[in-house]
């Protein structure tokens, strides 16, 4: 049992070779809809024998070339091993000679060290003697100063005692003089008062007598009495005024004496205050003496500490002198090595400049190749678009052919059915009419003419595309050969540059190891750890490291440029492989496209 491709008929065969064709329909008697099936393409590709032979020859040539390269690499490696072994022998001999020279230098330095130690011991003994003498002199001088200060202190103490005694004596004298003056003043003023009182009594007696005389004369002389009385009154009034004035003056003098007495008492109190001040000054002087004694003790301690610091500084000076001698020797060696390294670096820098020029040229060539590749990619994209258009047209033509074949099969089946009615002419006529109605249309003539025009246009476009593909293949072959040659040349140049860079790196490592070995032999690393970094060592190391870092920076730039070139070469190779695969997928330019076969 089989169903036709359009799901319209079922074909069955029995054991007796009877063929039956069944029309497939649904329940209502309608035919099923047509279903177009896509026909798959085979995965195999036809290749000409010439292409296979070319590929085989290329593979054989490449294998031979790989073997030759292996032989060359092995030979170069052997030569390098021989050279490196010779260099190692030379370096070992140099190192042994340097070790022997360093041993001799070390022995000489040891002898010098012993001599300097003996000198240092003698100088230390002399310095100790000088220091002991200076200490004795300082102690004697300090003792004399202390005695002088003590004598001054005793003198001041005696002076203070004398001053105190004088002040006490003066106070006693002042008190005695004060008492005497008070007694004398009191006696003097008492006598004066007595005299004045006597005078007043006398004056009173006289006034009484005069009044008596006046009374007696009043009686006798009346006219002259008034005048005499007035005169007498005036006289005695004047006398009374004078007496009163004298009394007032005496009272003022007594007030002045009292004021003097109070002032003397104040002076006595001031003297007492001065005595207290002198006592306070005495206590202060005692405190000053104690502080001076403490200062003397501190000065002695400072003298001892300074002596110790002097000894430490002398030791440090001796060590620094030794260091300076060693550093001068090492500086001389490093200067000589720096000069040699500069001489070695100059030709290498020239080589690096030449390499940079080569790299720039290679970059310009790579840019040119990149432009060519972009143009080729554009051409390839155009060709691919054209191929896609042709493939679409081919697909449409194949579909048309498929439809025509299906129509032919239907017509054949209908005719086969009509043949069954050969004996019945009426049915045969009706069946033929149905076939005619079913398959024959009015546009058959026009469609035939259109199909002929389409085939002509198709053949013309096909020829044009075949010619364009052939020309593009020729261009591709030429471009691939040019690109391969350029890539091989660039690869060789890159390999040579990488070898030179590796050699320079190895030489740098060797020079660094030599410098490190010399430093280890001189024993500078240990001294730097114990006594801190020396300025000359740091300067020399900075100079060497600066030159090394400059060279490493240049090498890193060269390596980075080479890596960029490698990446671009990989991209170009990938593009070439894509182009080759695309060219191998298409049919060759010399052959025609295969004819269309009905499926």
NUSEPA-969994 format. One record per residue: x, y, z of N, C-alpha, C in turn; residue in one letter. Coordinates in steps of 0.2 Angstrom, whole numbers, plus 2048, in hexadecimal, padded with zeros to 3 digits. Layout:
XYZXYZXYZA...
END
This chain:
8047FA800800800800804806800X80380B7FC8068117FB8028177FAX80381D7FD7FF8237FB8038277F7X80082A7F280482F7EE8068357F1X80B8397EE80E83E7F28098447F3X8038447F07FF84A7F17F98477F5X7F98417F87F483E7FC7ED83E7F9X7ED83D7F37E783D7EF7E58357EDX7E98317EC7E882A7EA7EC8257EFX7E981F7F07EC81A7F37EC8147EEX7F38117EE7F480C7E97F58067EDX7F28007EB7F37FA7EE7F47F47E9X7F87EF7EB7FA7EA7E77F87E37EBX7F57DF7E77F37D87EB7F97D37E9X7F87CD7EB7FC7C87EA7FC7C57E3X7F77C67E07F67C47D97F87CA7D4X7FC7CF7D67FE7D47D27F97D87CFX7F37D97D37EE7DE7D17EF7E57D4X7F07EA7D07F17F17D27EA7F47D3X7E97F77D97E37FB7DA7E58027DCX7E18077D97E280E7DB7DC8107DEX7DC8137E47D78157E87D781D7E9X7D28207E87D28277E97D08297F0X7D482D7F37D382F7FB7CE8357FBX7C98347FF7C483A8007C283A807X7BF83F8097BC83F8107B583C810X7B183D8167AB83A8177A683D812X7A78438107A284780C7A3845804X7A98428037AB8407FC7AF8457F9X7B284A7FD7B684F7FA7BD84D7FAX7C184F7F57C884D7F57CC8517FAX7D184E7FC7D68518017DA8577FEX7DB85C8027E08617FF7E785F7FEX7EA8637F97F08617F77F58637FCX7FB8607FD8008618028078617FEX80A8667FE8108677FB816864800X81985F7FE81F85D80282685F7FFX82A86180483086480283585E801X83985E7FC83D8587FA84485A7FDX84785680184E8578048538567FFX85985A80085F85A7FC8648557FFX8688527FB86D84D7FE873851801X87684E80687C851809882851805X88384C80088984B7FD88A8507F8X8918527F68938577F18978547ECX8978557E689B8537E18A18577E0X8A78547E08AD8587E08B18547DAX8B58597D68B88567D08BF8537D3X8C184E7CF8C884B7D08CE84F7D1X8CE8547CD8D38597CD8D485D7D4X8CE85F7D78CE8627DD8D185D7E2X8CF8577E28D18527E78D98517E6X8DB8517E08E28507DF8E68567E2X8E385C7E08E78627E38E78627EBX8E18607EE8E18607F58E685B7F8X8E78557F58EB8507F78F38527F6X8F48567F08FB8587EF8FD85E7F5X8F88627F68F98677FB8FA864802X8F685F8048F785C80A8FE85980AX90085580590785280590C857806X90C85D80291186280391186580AX90B86680C90B86981390E864818X90D85E81791085981C91885981BX91A85981592185A814924860817X92186581692386C81992386B821X91E86882491E86782B92486382DX92685E82A92B85A82C93285E82BX93286282593886682593986B82AX93386E82C93487383293686F838X93386983993586683F93D86483FX93F86283A94786183994B86783BX94886D83894C87383994B875840X94687584394587784A94987284EX94A86C84D94E86785195586A850X95786B84A95E86D84996087484CX95B87884C95C87F84F95D87E857X95887985A95887886195F875863X96287185F96886E86096E873860X96E87785B97287D85B972881861X96C88386396B88786996D88486FX96C87D87096E87A87697687A876X979879870981879870983880872X98088687098288C87198188E879X97B88B87B97988D88297E889887X98088388598587F88998C883889X98E88588499488988499488F888X98E89388798D89988C98D897893X98A89189598A88F89C99188E89EX99588A89A99B88989C99F88F89DX99F8948999A289B8999A089E8A0X99989E8A19978A28A799989E8ADX9998988AD99C8948B39A38968B5X9A78968AF9AE8988B09AF89F8B3X9AB8A38B09AB8AA8B29A98AB8BAX9A48A78BB9A28A78C29A78A48C7X9AA89F8C59AF89C8C99B58A18CAX9B78A48C59BD8A98C69BA8AF8CAX9B48B18C99B28B78CE9B28B58D5X9B08AE8D69AF8AC8DD9B68AC8E0X9BB8AA8DC9C28AA8DF9C58B18E0X9C38B58DC9C58BC8DD9C28BF8E3X9BB8BD8E49B88C08EA9BA8BD8F0X9BC8B68F09BF8B38F69C68B78F8X9CA8B88F39D08BC8F49CF8C38F7X9CA8C68F49C88CD8F79C58CC8FEX9C18C78FF9BF8C69069C48C590BX9C98C19099CF8C090E9D28C790FX9D38CB90A9D78D190B9D28D6910X9CC8D590F9C78D99139C88D791AX9C88D091B9C98CE9229CF8D1926X9D58D09229DB8D39259DA8DA927X9D78DE9229D68E59239D28E6929X9CD8E292A9C88E292F9CC8E1936X9D08DC9369D48DB93C9D88E193EX9DB8E49399DF8EA93B9DB8EF93DX9D68F193A9D18F693C9CE8F5943X9CD8EE9459CB8ED94C9D08EE951X9D68ED94F9DC8EE9549DC8F6955X9DC8F994F9DC9019509D7903954X9D19019539CB9039569CC90295EX9CE8FC9609CF8FA9679D48FF96AX9DA9019669DE9069699DB90D96AX9D790F9659D49159659CF91596BX9CB91096C9C790F9729CA910978X9D090D9799D490D97F9D6915981X9D891897B9DA91F97C9D492397EX9CF92297A9C992697C9C6925983X9C791F9859C491D98C9C9921991X9D09219909D49259949D292C994X9D192F98E9D093698E9C9937992X9C59339919BE9349949BF93499BX9C392F99E9C392F9A59C79359A8X9CC9379A49CF93E9A79CA9439A6X9C69449A19C19499A19BC9499A6X9BA9429A89B59419AD9B89449B4X9BF9429B59C29449BC9C294C9BCX9C494F9B69C59569B69BE9599B7X9B99569B49B29599B59B09589BCX9B19539BF9AF9519C69B39569CBX9B99589CA9BD95C9CE9BA9639CDX9B99659C79B696C9C69AF96D9C9X9AB9679C89A49689CB9A59689D3X9AA9649D69AB9659DD9AD96C9E0X9B196F9DC9B39769DD9AD97A9DDX9A99799D89A397E9D799F97D9DDX99E9769DF99A9759E599C9789EBX9A39789EC9A697B9F29A59829F2X9A69859EC9A598D9EC99D98E9EDX99998A9EA99298C9EB99098B9F3X9939869F69929859FD99498AA01X99A98D9FF99D993A03998999A02X99699A9FC99199F9FB98B99E9FFX9899989FF983997A03984999A0BX98A996A0D98B998A1498C9A0A15X98F9A3A119909AAA119899AEA11X9849ABA0D97E9AEA0D97A9ADA13X97B9A6A169789A5A1C97A9A9A22X9819AAA229839AFA279819B6A26X9819B8A2097E9BFA1F9779BFA21X9739BAA1F96C9BBA2196B9BBA29X96F9B7A2C96F9B7A349719BEA36X9769C1A339799C8A359739CDA34X9709CCA2E96B9D1A2D9659D0A31X9639CAA3395E9C9A389609CCA3FX9669CBA419689CEA479689D5A47X96A9D8A4196A9E0A419639E2A41X95F9DFA3D9589E1A3D9559E1A44X9569DBA489539DBA4F9569E0A53X95D9E1A539609E7A5795D9EDA55X95C9EFA4E9599F5A4C9529F6A4FX94E9F0A4F9489F0A529489F2A59X94C9EFA5D94D9F0A6494F9F8A65X9549FAA61956A01A62950A06A60X94CA04A5B947A08A59941A08A5EX940A03A6193BA03A6693DA07A6CX944A06A6E946A0AA74946A11A72X949A13A6C949A1AA6A942A1DA6AX93DA19A68936A1BA67933A1CA6EX935A18A73932A19A7A935A1FA7DX93CA20A7C93FA26A7F93CA2CA7CX93BA2CA75939A32A72932A34A74X92EA2EA75927A2FA78927A32A7FX92CA30A8392DA32A8A92FA39A8AX934A3BA85936A42A85931A46A83X92DA44A7E928A49A7B923A4AA80X921A44A8491CA45A8991EA4AA8FX925A49A91927A4EA96928A55A93X92AA56A8D92AA5CA8A924A60A8AX91FA5CA87918A5FA87915A60A8EX916A5CA92914A5DA99917A63A9CX91DA64A9B920A6AA9E91DA70A9BX91DA70A9491AA76A91913A77A93X90FA72A94908A73A97908A76A9EX90DA73AA290DA76AA990FA7EAA8X914A7FAA4916A86AA3910A8AAA1X90CA88A9C907A8CA99901A8DA9FX900A87AA38FBA88AA88FEA8DAADX904A8DAAF907A92AB3906A99AB1X907A9AAAA906AA0AA78FFAA2AA7X8FBA9DAA68F4A9FAA68F2AA1AADX8F4A9EAB28F3AA0AB98F5AA7ABBX8FBAA8AB88FEAAEAB98FAAB4AB6X8F8AB2AB08F4AB7AAC8EDAB8AB0X8EAAB3AB28E4AB4AB68E5AB8ABCX8EBAB7AC08EDABBAC68EDAC2AC4X8F1AC3ABE8F2ACAABC8EBACDABAX8E7AC9AB78E1ACCAB58DDACEABBX8DDACAAC08DAACBAC68DCAD2ACAX8E3AD2ACA8E6AD8ACD8E4ADEAC9X8E4ADDAC28E3AE3ABE8DBAE5ABFX8D7AE0AC08D0AE2AC18CFAE5AC8X8D3AE3ACD8D3AE6AD38D6AEEAD2X8DBAEEACF8DEAF5ACE8D9AF9ACAX8D6AF6AC58D0AF9AC18CBAFBAC6X8C9AF7ACA8C3AF9ACF8C5AFFAD3X8CCAFEAD58CEB04AD98CFB0AAD6X8D2B0AACF8D3B10ACB8CCB12AC8X8C7B0EAC88C1B0FAC58BEB15AC9X8BFB13ACF8BCB18AD48BFB1FAD3X8C6B1EAD28CAB25AD28C9B28ACCX8CAB24AC68CAB28AC08C4B25ABCX8BFB29ABA8BAB26AB68BBB27AAFX8BEB2DAAD8BFB2FAA68C4B2AAA3X8CAB29AA78CFB25AA38CEB1EAA4X8C9B1CAA88C8B15AA98C6B11AA3X8C2B14A9F8BFB11A9A8C5B0FA94X8C9B14A938CEB13A8E8D3B0EA91X8D5B0EA978DAB09A9A8D7B02A9AX8D0B02A9B8CDAFCA9B8CDAF9A94X8CBAFDA8F8CBAFAA888D2AF8A86X8D7AFCA888DEAFAA868E0AF3A89X8DEAF3A908E0AEDA938DCAE7A90X8D6AE8A8F8D2AE3A8C8D5AE0A85X8D7AE5A818DAAE3A7B8E0ADFA7CX8E4AE2A808EBADEA828E9AD7A84X8E5AD6A898E4AD0A8B8E0ACBA86X8DCACEA828D9ACAA7D8DEAC7A78X8E3ACCA778E9AC9A728ECAC4A76X8EEAC5A7C8F1ABFA808EDAB9A80X8E7ABAA818E3AB3A818E3AB0A7AX8E2AB4A758E3AB1A6E8E9AAEA6DX8EFAB1A6F8F5AAEA6F8F6AA7A72X8F3AA7A788F3AA1A7C8EFA9CA79X8E9A9EA778E5A99A738E9A96A6DX8ECA9AA698F0A98A638F5A93A65X8F9A95A6B8FEA91A6D8FBA8AA6FX8F6A8AA738F2A84A758F1A7FA6EX8EEA83A698ECA7FA638F3A7CA60X8F8A80A608FEA7EA5D901A78A60X901A78A67903A73A6B8FFA6CA6AX8F8A6DA698F4A68A678F6A65A61X8F8A69A5C8FAA66A55900A63A56X905A65A5A90BA62A5B90AA5BA5EX906A5BA63904A54A66901A4FA60X8FDA52A5C8FAA4DA57900A4BA52X904A4FA5090AA4DA4C90EA48A4FX90FA49A56913A44A59910A3DA59X909A3DA5A905A37A5A906A34A53X906A38A4E906A35A4790DA32A46X912A35A49919A33A48919A2CA4CX916A2BA52916A25A55913A20A51X90DA21A4E90AA1CA4A90EA1AA44X912A1FA41916A1EA3B91CA19A3EX91FA1AA44924A16A46921A0FA47X91BA0EA4A918A08A4A918A04A44X916A08A3E915A05A3891CA03A35X921A07A37928A05A3492A9FFA38X9299FEA3E92A9F8A429279F2A3FX9219F3A3D91D9EDA399209EBA33X9229F1A2F9269F0A2992C9ECA29X9309EEA2F9369EAA309359E3A31X92F9E1A3592D9DAA3692C9D7A30X9289DAA2B9279D7A2592D9D5A21X9329DAA219389D9A1E93C9D3A20X93B9D2A2793F9CCA2A93B9C6A27X9359C6A279319C0A249339BFA1DX9349C4A199369C3A1293D9C0A12X9419C3A169489C0A169489B9A18X9449B7A1C9439B0A1E9419ABA18X93C9AEA159399ABA0F93F9AAA09X9439B0A089489AFA0494D9AAA06X94E9A9A0C9539A4A0F95199DA0DX94A99CA0D947995A0C948994A04X94799AA009479999F994F9979F7X95399B9FA95A9999F995C9929FAX95998FA0095B988A019589849FCX9529869F994F9829F49539829EDX9569889EC95A9899E69609859E7X9639849ED9699809EE9679799EDX9629779EF9609709EE95F96E9E6X95C9739E395B9729DB9619729D8X9669769DA96D9769D797096F9D8X96F96C9DE9729669DF96F9619DBX9689619D996595D9D596895E9CEX9699649CC96C9659C59739629C4X9779639CA97D9609C997D9589C8X9789559CC97794E9CB97594C9C4X9709509C196E94F9BA9749509B5X9789559B697D9569B29829519B2X98394E9B79889489B79859429B3X97E9419B497B93C9B097C93D9A8X97A9449A797B9469A098294499DX9879469A198E94599F98F93D99DX98C9399A298D9329A198A92F99AX98393299997F93099398393398DX98693998D98993B987990937986X99393598B99993098A99692A986X99192798898E92198598C92397EX98992897D98792A97698D92B971X99292E97499992F97099C92896EX99C92497399E91D97199A91A96CX99391A96C98F91796799091B960X99192196099292595A999923957X99E92295B9A49209589A4919955X9A091595899F90E95599B90F94FX99691394F992914948996917943X99B91B94599F91F9409A491993DX9A69159419AB91093E9A790B93AX9A190993B99D90593799B908931X99A90F93199891292B99E913926X9A49149299AA9149259AB90D921X9AA9089259AA9019219A590191CX99F90391D99A90291899C907912X99E90C9139A091190E9A690E909X9AA90A90C9B09079089AD902904X9A88FD9079A58F89039A18FB8FEX99D9008FF9989038FA99C9068F4X9A29098F69A690C8F09A89068ECX9AA9008EF9AD8FB8EB9A78F88E6X9A18F78EA99B8F58E69998FA8E1X99A9008E29989058DD99C9058D7X9A29048D89A79038D29A58FD8CEX9A38F88D19A18F28CE99B8F38CAX9968F68CD9908F78CA9908FC8C4X9949018C59969068BF9989028B9X99D8FE8BA9A08FA8B599B8F68B1X9978F38B69918EE8B398C8F28AFX98A8F88B29858FD8AE9888FF8A8X98E9008A79919028A19918FD89CX9928F789E9928F189A98B8F0897X9868F089C97F8EF89A97D8F4895X97F8FB89697D9008919808FE88AX9868FC88A9898FA8849858F4880X9838EF88597F8EA8829788EC880X9758F188396E8F388296D8F787CX9738FB87A9729008749718FC86EX9758F686C9738F386696C8F0866X96A8ED86C9638EA86C95E8EF86BX95F8F586E95A8FB86D9598FC865X95F8FC86295F8FD85A95B8F8857X95C8F18599588EC8579518ED858X94F8EF85E9488F085F9458F585BX9498FB85A9469008559458FD84EX94A8F984C9498F68459438F1845X9428ED84B93C8E984B9368ED84BX9368F384F9308F784F92E8F9848X9338FB8449328FD83D92F8F8839X9328F283A92F8EC8369288EB838X9268EC83F91F8EA84191B8F083EX91D8F683E9198FB83B9178F9833X91C8F783091B8F58299168EF828X9178EA82D9128E582D90B8E782FX90B8EC8339048EF8359018F282FX9058F682B9028F98259008F3820X9048EE81F9028E881B8FC8E581DX8FB8E48248F58E18268EF8E5825X8F08EC8268EA8F08248E88F081DX8ED8EF8188EC8EE8118E88E8810X8EA8E28138E78DC8138E08DC816X8DF8E081B8D98E181E8D48E4819X8D68E98168D28ED8118D08E880BX8D58E48098D48DF8038CF8DA806X8CF8D880C8CB8D380F8C48D680FX8C38DC8118BC8DF8118B98E080AX8BD8E18058BB8E17FF8B88DB7FCX8BC8D67FE8BB8CF7FC8B48CD800X8B48CE8068AD8CD80A8A78D0807X8A88D68048A28D98018A18D67FBX8A68D47F78A48D07F08A18C97F2X8A38C67F78A08C07F98998C07FBX8988C67FF8918C780188C8C87FBX88F8CC7F688B8CD7F08898C67EDX88F8C27EC88E8BC7E88898B77ECX88A8B77F38858B37F787E8B57F6X87D8BC7F58768BE7F48738BC7EDX8788BD7E88768BA7E28748B37E2X8798AF7E58778A87E68718A67E9X86F8AA7EE8698A97F28638AA7EDX8648B07E985E8B17E485D8AC7DFX8638A97DC8638A47D886089D7DBX86289C7E185F8967E48578977E5X85589D7E784E89E7E784A89C7E1X84D89F7DB84B89E7D584B8967D3X8508937D585188C7D384B8887D7X84A88A7DD8458877E283E8887DEX83D88E7DC83688F7D983588B7D2X83B88A7CF83A8867C883987F7CAX83D87D7D083C8767D28358747D4X8328797D782B8797DA8268787D4X82887D7CF82387C7C88248767C5X82A8737C482B86C7C18278677C5X8288687CC8248637D081D8637CFX81A8697CE81386A7CD8118677C6X8158687C18148667BB81485E7BBX81985B7BE8198547BE8138517C2X8118547C780B8527CA8058527C6X8048587C27FF8587BD7FF8537B8X8058517B680684C7B18048457B3X8068447BA80483E7BD7FC83D7BEX7F98437BF7F28437C07EF8427B9X7F28457B47EF8447AD7EF83C7ABX7F58397AD7F68327AB7F182E7AFX7F08307B57EC82C7B97E482C7B6X7E38337B47DC8347B17DB8307ABX7E18307A77E182C7A07E08257A1X7E48237A77E381C7A87DC81A7AAX7D981E7AE7D281D7B07CD81D7A9X7CF8217A57CB82279F7CC81B79AX7D281979B7D38127977CF80D799X7CD80D79F7C88087A27C180879FX7BF80E79C7B980E7997BA80E791X7BE80A78F7BF8097877B9806784X7B78017877B17FD7857AB801785X7AA80678A7A480A78A7A6811787X7A48127817A681977E7A381F782X79D81E78479982478879D82678EX79E8217927A28227987A9825796X7AC8227917B382478F7B382C78DX7AD82E7897AD8357877AC83978DX7A78377927A683B7987AD83C79CX7B083679D7B68377A17BB83B79DX7BC83B7977C183F7937BF847794X7B88487947B684F7957B885179CX7B784D7A07B984F7A77C08507A8X7C484C7A57CB84D7A57CD8547A2X7CA85579C7CB85B7997C986179DX7C38617A07C18667A47C68677AAX7C88617AC7CC8627B37D38647B1X7D68637AC7DD8647AA7DE86A7A5X7DA86A7A07DB86F79B7D887579CX7DC87B79B7DA88279D7DB886797X7D988C7977DA8917917E1894791X7E48947977EA8987977F0893796X7EF88D7937F58897927FA88C78DX7F888F7887FC892782800897785X7FD89C7898018A178C80689F791X80489A79580989779A80F894797X80D89079181388D78E81889278BX81589878881A89D78681E8A078CX81A8A179181D8A47978238A079AX82189979A82689479D82C894798X82C89579283289578E83689B78FX8328A17908368A779183A8A7798X8378A479D83A8A37A484089E7A3X83F89979F84589579E84B89879BX84A89C79684F8A07938528A5797X84E8A879B8518AD7A08558AA7A5X8538A47A78568A07AC85D89D7AAX85D89B7A48638997A186889E7A0X8668A479E86A8AA79D86D8AC7A4X8698AD7A986B8AF7B08708A97B2X86F8A37B187389E7B387A89E7B0X87A8A07AA8818A07A68858A67A9X8818AC7AA8848B27AD8878B07B4X8838AD7B88868AB7BF88B8A77BFX88B8A27BA89189D7BA8978A17B8X8978A67B389D8AA7B189F8AE7B7X89B8B17BB89D8B57C08A08B17C6X89D8AB7C78A08A77CC8A78A57CAX8A88A37C48AF8A17C18B48A67C2X8B28AD7C08B78B27C18B88B37C9X8B38B37CD8B48B47D48B98AE7D7X8B88A87D58BC8A37D78C38A47D5X8C48A77CF8CB8A87CD8CE8AE7D2X8CA8B37D38CD8B87D78CE8B57DEX8CA8B17E18CB8AE7E78D18AA7E8X8D28A67E38D88A27E38DF8A77E3X8DF8AC7DF8E48B07DF8E58B47E6X8E08B67E88E08BA7EF8E28B57F4X8E08AF7F48E28AA7F98E98A97F9X8EC8A87F38F38A77F28F78AD7F5X8F58B37F38F88B97F58F88B97FDX8F28B88008F18B88078F68B380BX8F68AD8088FA8A880B9018AA80BX9048AC80590B8AE80590C8B480AX9088B980A9098BE80F9088BC816X9048B78189038B581E9098B1820X90C8AD81C9128A981D9188AD81EX9188B381A91E8B881C91D8BB823X9178BD8249168C082B9178BC830X9158B58309168B083591E8AF836X9228AF8309298AE83192C8B4835X92A8BA83392C8C083692B8C083EX9248BE83F9228BE8469268B984AX9288B384792C8AE84A9338B184CX9368B484793C8B784893C8BC84EX9378C084D9378C58539368C285AX9328BD85A9308BA8609378B6863X93B8B385E9418B08609468B6863X9468BB86094B8C18629498C3869X9428C486A93F8C68709418C1876X9408BB8749428B68799498B687BX94D8B78769558B78779568BD87CX9538C387A9548C987F9528C8886X94C8C488794A8C388D94F8BE891X9518B988E9568B589195C8B8893X95F8BD88F9658C18909638C5896X95D8C889795C8CC89C95C8C88A3X9598C28A39588BE8A895F8BC8ABX9648BA8A696B8B88A796E8BE8ABX96D8C48A89718CA8AB96E8CB8B2X9688CA8B39658CB8BA9688C68BFX9688C08BD96B8BB8C19728BC8C3X9768BF8BE97D8C18BF97D8C68C4X9798CB8C49798D18C99778CE8D0X9728CA8D09708C78D69758C38D9X9798BF8D597E8BA8D89848BF8DBX9868C48D798B8C98DA9898CC8E0X9838CE8E19808D18E79818CC8EDX97F8C58EB97F8C08F09868BF8F2X98B8BF8EE9928BE8EF9958C38F3X9938C98F29958CF8F69928CF8FDX98D8CC8FE98A8CC9059868D2906X9838D59019808DC9029798DB905X9768D690396F8D590496E8D490CX9738D090F9728D09179738D691AX9788DA9189798E191B9748E591AX9718E591496B8E99139658E8918X9648E191995F8DF91E9608E1925X9668E19279688E292E9698EA92FX96B8EE92A96D8F592B9688FA927X9638F792495F8FC9209628FD919X95E90091496090190E96590690DX96B90590997090A90896E90E902X97091590296E9198FD9719178F6X9789158F697B9148F097890E8EDX9779088F19749028EE96D9048EBX9699088EE9629098EC96390D8E5X9689128E59699168DE96B9118D9X97090C8DA9729088D596C9038D3X9699008D79638FC8D695E8FF8D2X95D9068D495890A8D095A90B8C9X96090C8C896390D8C19629078BDX9649018C09648FA8BC95D8F98BBX9588F98C09518F88BF94E8FC8BAX9509028BA94D9078B594F9058AEX9559038AC9579018A69538FA8A4X9538F68A99508EF8A89488F08A6X9458F58AA93E8F68A993C8F98A2X9418FE8A09409018999408FB894X9458F78959468F28909408ED890X93E8EB8969388E78979328EA894X9318F189592B8F489292B8F488AX9318F58879328F48809308ED87DX9338E88819318E187F92A8E0880X9278E288591F8E188691B8E4880X91E8EA87E91A8EE87891B8E9872X9218E78719228E286B91E8DC86BX91D8D98719198D38729128D5871X90F8DA8749088DC8739078DD86BX90B8E186890A8E286090A8DB85DX90F8D685F90F8D085B9088CC85DX9068CD8638FF8C98648FA8CC860X8FA8D385F8F48D685B8F58D3854X8FB8D38518FC8D084B8FA8C984AX8FB8C584F8F98BE84F8F18BD84FX8EE8C18538E78C18538E48C384CX8E78C88498E58CA8428E68C583DX8EC8C183E8ED8BB8398E88B683AX8E68B58408E18AF8428DB8B183EX8D98B883F8D38BA83C8D38B9834X8D98BB8318D98BA82A8D98B3828X8DC8AE82C8DC8A782B8D58A582BX8D18A78308CA8A58318C68A782AX8C78AD8288C48B08228C58AB81CX8CC8AA81C8CE8A58168CB89F816X8CA89C81C8C789581D8C089681BX8BD89B81D8B589C81B8B589C813X8B98A08108B98A18098BA89A806X8BF8978088C08908058BB88B806X8B888B80C8B288780C8AC889808X8AB8908078A68928038A78907FCX8AE8917FA8AF88F7F38AF8887F2X8B08837F78B087C7F68A987A7F6X8A487D7F989D87C7F989A87D7F2X89C8827EF89A8847E889D87F7E3X89987E7DD89C87A7D88A287E7D5X8A787A7D28AC87D7CE8AA8817C8X8AE8867C78AD88B7C18AD8877BAX8B18827BA8B287F7B38AC87B7B1X8A88787B68A28747B589C8777B5X8978747B18908777B188C8757B7X8878787B88828767BD87F8707BBX87D86B7C087A8657BE8738667BCX8718627B786A8637B48648617B9X85F8647B88598637BD85685C7BBX8558597C18528527C084C8527C4X84784F7C184084E7C48418497CAX83D84B7CF83D8477D58368447D6X
END
